[in-house]
Amino acid sequence: MDAQGRGRAGDNNVDPADQWVFDPNTGNYELRLDHAGQAPARPADRKTAGSRRAAGKRGDDTDTRPLPTQRARGDESADADERPGGGRASRRAAGSRAVAAAAAGPASRRKRKPKKSGKQKALYWTAGVVGFVLVAGCGGAFYLYQQLNGNISKVDVGVENDAVSDGPVNVLIIGTDARSGKGNSGYGDAGSVGHADTTILMHISKDRTNATALSIPRDMITDIPSCPTKQKDGSTKNIPGERGVRFNTSLGQEGRDPGCTWRTVEKLTGLKINHFMMADFNAVKSLSTAVDGVEVCAGKDLNDPKSHLKLKAGRHVVKGEQALAFVRTRHAIGFGSDLDRIKMQQQFLSSLIRKLKSSAFSSPAKLYDVSQAATKALTVDTGIGSANKLLDFGTDLKKVDIDKVTFATVPVLDNPDDPATVILNKTAADPLFAMVRADHALAKGKKGKGKKSAPAKKAPPEQVRVDVTNGGGPIGSAQETVDWLQNTKAAKLSTNAGNAPSKLAATRLEYAPNQADQAATLADWMGLPKSALKKSSQNAGDRVPMKLTLGKDFKAPGSPIEAPTETPDGVQNVNADDKNVCAK
């Protein structure tokens, strides 16, 4: 906010920050817009004020801490008073004194309300590297709505969903490599229109108890569907799709807007997206500065001349340009690939979330700084294209505890046709996408303390003998499955037995007791649930095949019939609450 704006919020010359009032009954700051910023004196407020006056007369129990408006410029926190229009108590309205006294805390002998535990605190989503910002302040509201609205940029992608949903929420977070913006001329590719340099699909569960953040490699080869884009003159232009191109060209290339990346991710994962958020390099610099730095860990000395990152082994607090260098580096870690850089970004985002949760909203001044940085960094869809909508959105999602947030990377394989790119690892990715679609928390495979059952013995591929029939799957499913088994899994004893005599709602595998090892192998390949396995009472002959009947629930060979409930093998993942992750 500029100096003119801060001094003229109303006719009584009330500082807008004075409208942000601490409520001792809830432990939160609340926005009071009545009576030109003067906080109404509710019974609890009057009692507290009276207690303070009495305490002052007695000379005991009086809180002598400096008020926010009285901090000296040499103090550690003086930066909040350095902003235009701030720092002079003599210019505060009556509401200012109420804010300051409330922020300092009640001074009476009355017991304070117990602080909320870490698990009860809201999770404030802010991740600068890709505009990871769902701002919900202290369980209260945004203040300075009009100015924050002016900060937010929005794009009409042809889909406008409500800010709040009753079901699961999927938010597409896009970080671009555009060089636009102050101080960004040295980053990214010269002349870049801004590609999808960093992309995360954030899935928040229906019950708001957990969240999964899927990082999508920018160099992954995929198909981009055709997409309608709004032009400056208000018309709509349909941009043709492309097959077999890099994922990052889903934005910027050929005039594609975030809606094209939106549709590409929907086609890739089968998940319906609710909203998108997009930011450039400035997001990292401004947000990391607004929270007074983000702690990161280097498992070794890091020196990347291309990103300009230089860190000794150990823990460091980075912000501004150094924070941007951290999330951009890749040549100093791992194999120097974009997949290694994704791990750096996940570490940074996890630490940023922890910082926000613990202290970033500890005062109205800090809330102001972060809200300003977040909204200025964002470009969003029209469904959340205002401060009010963002508030509703963030308030709906803030229930997720940090230890229930998991970052994962979409599994990929080296592209045999182009070593500079990667291709989707469908064997690992399909179960992962199915798990997220089913709204299952991305677990780490931890088991309970009870007795563990021994894993089923599995037969080698050359011993798996099965007849495949189509009993409700798509046309040609039996032959497609046999081809997949023989060519991908080396199960040469698989046979197409044609159509089943009747349709089945669910896929079924029938096997004899002495074929249990074969059944275990096939069930693992096909992603069959236990309910699909039907064991007979008598053993079968050596050359008698098992019978696999594809039901109406069958989609494709290798695509799980039932979504897994634990993280599939081969999926890189890290919990946001894990503080032991270090870049190596």
C-alpha positions in Angstrom: 0.0 0.0 0.0 1.3 3.5 -0.8 1.5 6.4 1.7 -1.6 8.0 0.3 -3.7 4.9 0.5 -2.7 4.1 4.1 -3.6 7.5 5.5 -7.1 7.8 3.9 -9.0 4.6 4.5 -12.0 6.6 5.7 -13.3 10.0 6.6 -11.7 9.9 10.1 -8.2 9.3 8.7 -8.2 5.7 10.2 -5.3 3.5 9.3 -6.7 0.3 7.7 -4.4 -1.7 9.9 -6.3 -0.4 12.9 -9.4 -2.2 11.7 -7.7 -5.6 12.3 -8.6 -6.4 15.9 -7.5 -9.2 18.2 -10.3 -11.2 19.7 -9.1 -12.7 23.1 -12.1 -15.1 23.1 -11.0 -16.9 19.9 -7.2 -16.1 19.8 -7.6 -14.7 16.3 -7.5 -11.3 14.5 -10.8 -10.1 13.1 -11.7 -7.4 10.6 -13.9 -4.6 12.1 -15.2 -2.3 9.4 -17.9 -0.6 11.5 -17.5 3.0 12.9 -14.5 3.9 10.8 -12.3 1.2 12.2 -13.3 1.6 15.9 -13.6 -1.9 17.4 -17.0 -2.3 19.0 -16.7 -2.9 22.8 -18.4 -6.3 23.4 -18.8 -7.5 26.9 -15.6 -9.5 26.8 -13.7 -6.4 25.5 -15.1 -4.1 28.2 -14.1 -6.6 30.9 -10.6 -6.9 29.5 -10.2 -3.2 29.3 -11.4 -2.7 32.8 -9.1 -5.3 34.0 -6.2 -3.5 32.4 -7.1 -0.2 34.0 -7.3 -1.9 37.4 -4.0 -3.6 36.9 -2.4 -0.3 35.9 -3.6 1.3 39.1 -2.3 -1.6 41.2 1.0 -1.5 39.4 1.1 -5.3 39.0 0.5 -7.8 36.2 0.8 -5.0 33.7 2.1 -6.0 30.3 5.1 -3.7 29.7 6.0 -5.0 26.3 6.4 -2.3 23.5 3.4 -2.0 21.4 3.7 -2.6 17.7 3.3 1.1 16.9 6.0 2.1 19.5 8.9 -0.1 18.2 12.2 1.7 17.8 13.8 1.8 14.3 16.8 0.0 15.7 14.6 -2.9 16.9 14.6 -6.3 15.1 11.0 -5.8 14.2 11.3 -2.2 13.1 10.9 -3.2 9.4 7.1 -3.3 9.9 7.2 0.4 10.9 9.3 1.4 8.0 6.4 1.1 5.6 4.9 4.3 4.4 2.4 5.7 6.8 3.3 3.4 9.7 5.1 3.7 13.0 3.7 6.8 14.7 1.3 6.1 17.6 0.3 9.8 17.7 -1.4 9.4 14.3 -3.4 6.4 15.2 -7.1 6.6 15.7 -8.8 5.2 18.8 -9.1 1.9 17.0 -5.3 1.8 16.8 -5.0 1.7 20.6 -7.5 -1.1 20.7 -5.5 -3.1 18.1 -2.2 -2.5 19.8 -3.5 -3.4 23.3 -5.2 -6.5 21.9 -2.1 -7.6 20.0 0.0 -7.2 23.1 -2.5 -9.4 25.0 -4.7 -8.9 28.0 -2.9 -7.7 31.1 -5.4 -8.8 33.7 -5.1 -11.7 36.1 -7.7 -13.5 34.2 -6.4 -16.7 32.6 -5.6 -16.6 29.0 -7.4 -18.9 26.7 -5.2 -22.0 26.0 -3.3 -21.8 22.8 -4.3 -24.1 20.0 -2.1 -27.1 19.5 0.0 -27.4 16.3 -2.6 -29.9 14.9 -5.4 -27.5 15.6 -3.8 -24.6 13.8 -4.9 -23.8 10.3 -2.6 -24.7 7.4 -1.9 -21.6 5.3 -1.1 -22.6 1.8 1.6 -20.4 0.4 4.4 -21.7 -1.9 6.2 -19.0 -3.8 8.0 -21.2 -6.3 4.8 -21.7 -8.2 2.2 -19.4 -6.8 1.2 -21.9 -4.1 -1.0 -19.4 -2.4 -4.4 -20.1 -0.8 -4.3 -17.2 1.7 -6.5 -17.6 4.8 -5.4 -15.3 7.6 -5.6 -16.4 11.2 -9.0 -17.9 10.8 -10.3 -14.4 10.3 -10.5 -12.4 7.0 -8.5 -10.4 4.5 -8.3 -6.8 5.4 -7.8 -4.1 2.7 -10.0 -6.1 0.3 -10.1 -3.4 -2.4 -6.3 -3.1 -2.6 -5.8 -6.9 -2.6 -8.4 -7.3 -5.3 -6.3 -4.8 -7.4 -3.2 -7.0 -6.9 -4.8 -10.2 -8.3 -4.5 -11.0 -12.1 -7.0 -13.5 -13.6 -7.5 -15.4 -16.8 -10.8 -16.7 -18.1 -10.1 -20.3 -19.2 -13.6 -21.0 -20.1 -14.4 -22.8 -16.9 -15.6 -21.0 -13.8 -16.1 -23.2 -10.7 -17.3 -22.1 -7.4 -14.6 -21.0 -4.9 -15.8 -23.6 -2.4 -16.6 -27.2 -3.2 -18.3 -30.0 -1.2 -16.1 -32.6 -2.7 -12.3 -33.1 -3.3 -10.5 -30.0 -4.6 -7.8 -30.1 -7.3 -5.7 -27.0 -7.7 -3.2 -26.6 -10.6 -0.1 -24.6 -9.5 1.9 -23.3 -12.4 5.3 -21.6 -12.2 6.4 -19.9 -15.4 9.9 -19.2 -16.8 8.9 -15.8 -18.2 11.5 -13.1 -17.7 8.9 -10.4 -17.2 8.8 -8.6 -13.9 11.3 -6.5 -12.0 14.8 -8.1 -11.6 14.0 -11.2 -13.7 15.8 -10.3 -16.9 18.7 -12.7 -16.0 16.5 -15.7 -15.5 14.8 -18.2 -17.8 15.1 -18.2 -21.6 15.5 -14.9 -23.4 12.2 -14.1 -25.2 10.3 -16.9 -23.5 6.6 -16.3 -23.4 6.4 -18.2 -20.2 6.2 -22.0 -20.3 4.9 -24.4 -17.6 8.4 -24.5 -16.0 7.2 -25.9 -12.7 3.8 -27.6 -12.3 2.1 -29.1 -9.3 -1.3 -30.6 -9.1 -2.5 -30.2 -5.5 -5.3 -32.6 -4.5 -7.1 -31.8 -1.2 -9.3 -34.6 0.1 -13.1 -34.3 0.4 -13.0 -34.4 4.2 -10.0 -31.9 4.2 -7.9 -34.3 6.3 -5.0 -34.7 3.8 -3.5 -33.4 0.6 -1.3 -34.7 -2.1 0.9 -32.5 -4.3 2.0 -34.1 -7.6 5.0 -32.5 -9.3 4.8 -33.0 -13.1 8.2 -33.0 -14.9 8.4 -30.2 -17.4 10.3 -32.3 -19.9 7.9 -35.2 -20.0 6.6 -36.1 -23.4 2.8 -36.1 -23.5 -0.2 -35.1 -25.6 -1.7 -31.6 -25.4 -5.4 -31.4 -26.3 -6.9 -28.6 -28.3 -8.0 -25.7 -26.1 -10.1 -22.5 -26.4 -8.3 -19.3 -25.4 -9.7 -15.9 -24.8 -8.2 -13.1 -26.9 -7.7 -9.5 -26.0 -10.6 -8.4 -28.1 -13.0 -10.8 -26.3 -13.1 -13.4 -29.0 -12.2 -17.1 -28.5 -9.5 -18.8 -30.5 -9.2 -22.6 -30.5 -5.6 -23.7 -30.5 -5.1 -27.2 -32.0 -3.6 -29.9 -29.9 -0.3 -31.7 -30.4 0.9 -35.2 -29.8 4.2 -36.3 -28.4 5.5 -32.9 -27.2 7.1 -31.6 -24.0 4.7 -30.9 -21.2 6.0 -27.4 -20.6 4.8 -26.3 -24.1 1.2 -26.7 -22.8 1.6 -23.0 -21.7 2.9 -20.1 -23.9 3.7 -22.1 -27.0 1.3 -21.3 -29.9 -0.4 -18.7 -27.7 -1.6 -21.3 -25.1 -2.9 -20.0 -21.8 -3.2 -21.7 -18.4 -6.4 -23.3 -19.6 -4.4 -25.4 -22.0 -2.2 -26.7 -19.2 -5.3 -27.3 -17.2 -6.8 -29.5 -19.9 -3.5 -31.3 -20.5 -3.2 -32.3 -16.8 -6.9 -33.4 -16.8 -6.2 -35.7 -19.7 -3.0 -37.0 -18.2 -4.3 -37.8 -14.7 -8.1 -38.3 -15.2 -8.6 -35.7 -12.4 -11.0 -32.8 -12.8 -9.4 -29.5 -11.9 -11.2 -26.9 -9.9 -8.8 -23.9 -10.0 -5.4 -22.8 -11.2 -2.8 -20.4 -9.7 0.2 -19.2 -11.7 3.2 -17.1 -10.8 6.7 -16.1 -12.1 10.1 -15.9 -10.5 9.1 -12.9 -8.3 6.8 -15.2 -6.3 9.8 -17.0 -4.7 11.7 -13.8 -4.0 8.8 -11.8 -2.5 7.2 -14.5 -0.5 10.4 -15.9 1.0 11.2 -12.3 2.0 7.8 -11.7 3.5 8.1 -14.6 5.9 11.7 -13.6 6.9 13.3 -16.5 5.1 12.8 -20.2 4.6 15.1 -22.8 6.2 16.7 -25.3 3.7 19.2 -28.1 4.1 22.2 -28.9 2.0 23.6 -32.4 2.4 26.9 -31.3 0.9 28.5 -28.0 -0.3 26.5 -26.7 -3.2 27.9 -24.5 -6.0 25.8 -24.0 -9.1 27.2 -21.2 -11.3 24.1 -21.3 -13.5 21.6 -20.7 -10.7 24.2 -18.8 -8.7 23.5 -20.9 -5.6 26.5 -21.3 -3.2 25.7 -23.0 0.1 28.0 -24.8 2.6 26.7 -28.2 3.8 24.2 -27.7 6.6 21.1 -25.7 7.3 20.5 -22.2 6.0 17.8 -19.6 5.9 17.3 -18.3 2.4 15.2 -15.5 1.0 15.0 -13.3 -2.0 17.5 -14.0 -4.8 19.1 -16.8 -2.8 15.7 -18.5 -2.3 15.1 -18.3 -6.1 18.6 -19.8 -6.7 17.8 -22.7 -4.4 14.6 -23.7 -6.2 16.2 -23.2 -9.7 19.4 -25.2 -9.1 19.9 -28.6 -10.5 23.5 -28.8 -11.8 24.9 -29.1 -8.2 22.8 -31.9 -7.1 22.0 -35.5 -8.0 22.4 -36.2 -11.8 21.8 -32.5 -12.6 18.3 -33.2 -14.1 15.0 -31.5 -13.7 13.9 -34.4 -11.5 16.6 -33.4 -9.0 15.4 -29.8 -9.1 11.8 -31.0 -8.3 13.2 -32.5 -5.1 14.7 -29.1 -4.2 11.4 -27.4 -4.8 9.5 -29.9 -2.7 12.0 -29.3 0.1 11.6 -25.6 -0.2 7.8 -25.7 -0.3 7.6 -28.0 2.7 9.7 -25.7 4.7 7.7 -22.7 3.6 4.5 -24.3 4.7 6.0 -25.1 8.1 7.2 -21.5 8.4 3.8 -20.1 7.6 2.0 -22.5 9.9 4.3 -21.7 12.9 4.8 -17.9 12.7 4.1 -16.1 9.5 0.7 -14.9 10.6 1.7 -13.9 14.1 0.7 -10.3 13.7 -1.4 -8.0 11.5 1.8 -6.5 10.1 3.1 -9.9 9.0 -0.3 -10.9 7.6 -0.3 -7.7 5.6 3.2 -8.4 4.2 2.4 -12.0 3.2 -1.1 -11.1 1.8 0.5 -8.4 -0.3 3.3 -10.6 -1.6 0.9 -13.5 -2.3 -1.8 -11.6 -4.2 0.8 -9.6 -6.2 2.4 -12.9 -7.3 -0.8 -14.6 -8.5 -2.6 -15.1 -11.7 -5.7 -17.2 -11.1 -8.9 -18.4 -12.8 -12.1 -16.3 -12.5 -13.6 -18.7 -10.0 -11.2 -17.4 -7.4 -10.3 -14.1 -9.0 -11.0 -11.8 -6.0 -9.8 -11.4 -2.5 -13.2 -12.5 -1.2 -13.2 -15.7 -3.3 -9.6 -16.4 -2.3 -10.6 -16.0 1.3 -13.5 -18.4 1.0 -11.2 -20.8 -0.9 -8.4 -20.7 1.6 -10.7 -20.9 4.6 -12.3 -24.1 3.1 -8.9 -25.7 2.7 -7.1 -24.6 5.8 -8.1 -27.6 7.9 -5.3 -29.9 6.6 -2.5 -30.5 9.0 1.0 -30.3 7.7 1.9 -33.9 8.6 -0.9 -34.9 6.2 0.6 -33.2 3.2 2.6 -35.3 0.9 4.7 -34.2 -2.1 5.2 -36.8 -4.9 6.6 -36.8 -8.4 4.7 -38.2 -11.3 6.9 -41.3 -12.2 8.7 -41.2 -15.5 11.3 -43.2 -17.5 14.1 -42.1 -19.7 13.0 -41.5 -23.3 14.8 -43.9 -25.5 14.3 -41.6 -28.5 15.5 -38.4 -26.8 17.8 -38.5 -23.7 16.9 -34.8 -23.0 13.3 -35.8 -22.2 11.3 -38.4 -20.2 8.2 -40.4 -20.8 5.4 -41.4 -18.4 6.0 -44.6 -16.4 2.4 -45.9 -16.8 3.0 -49.0 -14.6 3.7 -46.7 -11.6 1.7 -43.6 -12.7 -1.6 -45.3 -13.4 -2.0 -46.7 -9.8 -0.9 -43.3 -8.4 -3.5 -41.4 -10.4 -6.1 -44.0 -9.5 -5.2 -43.6 -5.8 -5.7 -39.8 -6.0 -8.9 -40.1 -8.0 -10.2 -42.4 -5.3 -9.4 -39.7 -2.7 -7.0 -41.9 -0.8 -4.3 -40.3 1.3 -0.8 -40.8 -0.1 0.5 -43.1 2.6 4.2 -44.1 3.0 3.5 -47.8 3.4 3.8 -47.7 7.2 2.1 -50.7 8.9 0.5 -51.0 12.3 2.2 -52.7 15.2 0.1 -55.8 14.9 1.3 -59.1 13.5 2.3 -58.8 9.8 1.1 -61.4 7.4 3.7 -63.0 5.2 3.7 -61.7 1.6 2.2 -64.1 -0.9 4.7 -66.1 -2.9 4.8 -65.1 -6.5 5.5 -67.3 -9.5 7.9 -66.1 -12.2 6.4 -64.7 -15.4 7.1 -67.8 -17.5 5.0 -70.0 -15.2 1.9 -67.8 -15.3 -0.7 -69.6 -17.4 -4.1 -67.9 -17.9 -7.0 -67.8 -20.3 -8.4 -64.2 -20.7 -12.1 -63.6 -21.6 -13.9 -60.3 -22.1 -17.0 -60.2 -19.9 -17.8 -56.5 -20.0 -14.7 -54.6 -20.7 -14.2 -52.4 -23.8 -14.2 -54.2 -27.2 -10.9 -55.9 -27.9 -9.9 -56.0 -24.2 -9.1 -59.7 -24.1 -6.6 -59.5 -26.9 -5.2 -56.2 -25.7 -4.6 -57.8 -22.3 -2.9 -60.9 -23.8 -0.6 -58.7 -25.9 0.3 -56.7 -22.8 1.0 -59.8 -20.7 3.2 -61.4 -23.4 5.1 -58.4 -24.5 5.3 -56.4 -21.3 5.4 -59.0 -18.6 6.8 -62.0 -20.6 3.9 -64.1 -19.6 4.0 -66.3 -22.8 1.4 -68.8 -21.5 -1.5 -66.3 -21.7 -4.3 -66.9 -24.2 -7.2 -65.0 -25.6 -10.3 -67.2 -24.9 -12.8 -64.8 -26.5 -15.9 -63.4 -25.0 -17.3 -64.7 -21.7 -20.7 -66.4 -21.7 -22.2 -63.6 -19.6 -21.3 -60.1 -18.5 -19.7 -59.4 -15.1 -19.9 -56.2 -13.2 -16.4 -56.8 -11.7 -13.3 -58.5 -13.0 -12.7 -62.0 -11.7 -9.7 -64.3 -11.5 -10.4 -68.0 -10.8 -7.6 -70.2 -9.8 -6.8 -73.5 -8.0 -5.0 -73.8 -4.6 -1.8 -75.0 -6.4 -2.0 -71.9 -8.6 -1.9 -69.4 -5.7 1.6 -68.2 -6.7 0.5 -67.6 -10.3 -2.6 -65.7 -9.1 -0.5 -63.5 -6.8 1.8 -62.5 -9.7 -1.1 -61.8 -12.1 -3.1 -59.9 -9.5 -0.1 -57.7 -8.8 0.4 -57.0 -12.5 -3.3 -56.3 -13.1 -3.9 -54.3 -9.9 -6.7 -56.7 -8.8 -8.3 -56.3 -5.4 -8.7 -59.3 -3.1 -12.4 -59.4 -3.9 -11.6 -60.3 -7.5 -9.7 -63.5 -6.5 -11.8 -66.7 -6.5 -10.0 -69.8 -5.3 -11.5 -73.2 -6.0 -11.4 -76.1 -3.6 -9.3 -78.6 -5.7 -5.9 -78.4 -7.3 -5.6 -78.1 -11.0 -3.4 -80.1 -13.5 -0.1 -78.7 -14.5 -1.3 -77.4 -17.9 -4.7 -76.2 -16.7 -4.8 -72.3 -17.0 -6.3 -69.9 -14.6 -9.4 -68.0 -15.9 -9.3 -64.2 -16.0 -12.7 -62.6 -16.9 -12.6 -58.9 -17.6 -15.6 -57.2 -16.1 -17.3 -53.8 -16.7 -14.8 -52.3 -14.2 -11.9 -53.1 -16.5 -10.3 -50.1 -18.2 -6.9 -51.2 -19.6 -4.2 -53.8 -18.8 -2.1 -52.6 -16.0 -4.6 -50.0 -14.9 -5.7 -51.0 -11.3 -9.2 -52.3 -10.9 -9.2 -50.9 -7.4 -7.2 -47.9 -6.3 -4.4 -48.7 -4.0 -4.4 -47.3 -0.4 -0.6 -46.9 -0.1 1.9 -45.2 -2.2 2.7 -47.4 -5.2 6.3 -48.7 -5.7 8.5 -46.4 -7.7 6.8 -43.1 -6.7 9.2 -40.6 -5.2 7.5 -38.9 -2.3 8.2 -36.8 0.8 6.0 -35.6 3.7 5.8 -31.9 4.2 6.5 -32.3 7.9 9.8 -34.1 7.3 12.6 -31.7 8.4 15.4 -34.2 7.6 15.3 -33.8 3.9 18.6 -32.4 2.5 19.7 -31.6 -1.0 22.6 -33.8 -2.2 
